[in-house]
Amino acid sequence: MTIQEAVSILMLSPFYFKMSPADRKILVQEYCEFFNKIAMQQNESDSNKD
């Protein structure tokens, strides 16, 4: 997931705009890391089914 994709998703929450820019940056980074970790686990799981 790219930073732009994460921001567009997170902007759907009204809480995103109540955060400071520094907190938003941390949130976006953590969101991307978590999403990519889950995506990799899913890919590994899918490849083990073959």
C-alpha positions as CSV (number, residue, x, y, z in Angstrom):
1,M,0.0,0.0,0.0
2,T,1.3,3.4,-0.9
3,I,1.1,6.4,1.4
4,Q,-1.4,8.1,-0.9
5,E,-3.7,5.1,-0.7
6,A,-3.5,5.0,3.0
7,V,-4.2,8.7,3.4
8,S,-7.2,8.4,1.1
9,I,-8.6,5.6,3.3
10,L,-7.8,7.3,6.6
11,M,-9.3,10.6,5.5
12,L,-12.7,8.9,5.6
13,S,-12.5,9.0,9.4
14,P,-13.4,12.3,11.1
15,F,-10.8,11.4,13.7
16,Y,-8.0,11.7,11.2
17,F,-8.6,15.5,10.9
18,K,-8.5,15.9,14.7
19,M,-5.0,14.6,14.9
20,S,-1.8,16.7,14.6
21,P,0.2,16.4,11.4
22,A,2.9,14.6,13.3
23,D,0.4,12.1,14.6
24,R,-1.1,11.7,11.2
25,K,2.3,10.8,9.7
26,I,2.8,8.1,12.4
27,L,-0.6,6.7,11.8
28,V,-0.1,6.5,8.0
29,Q,3.2,4.8,8.5
30,E,1.8,2.3,11.0
31,Y,-1.2,1.7,8.8
32,C,1.0,0.9,5.7
33,E,3.3,-1.4,7.7
34,F,0.3,-3.3,9.2
35,F,-1.5,-3.6,5.8
36,N,1.7,-4.8,4.0
37,K,2.4,-7.3,6.8
38,I,-1.1,-8.8,6.5
39,A,-0.9,-8.8,2.7
40,M,2.4,-10.7,2.8
41,Q,0.9,-13.3,5.3
42,Q,-2.1,-13.7,3.0
43,N,0.1,-14.2,0.0
44,E,2.2,-16.8,1.8
45,S,-1.0,-18.6,2.9
46,D,-2.4,-18.6,-0.6
47,S,0.9,-20.0,-2.0
48,N,0.9,-22.8,0.6
49,K,-2.5,-24.0,-0.6
50,D,-1.1,-25.0,-4.0
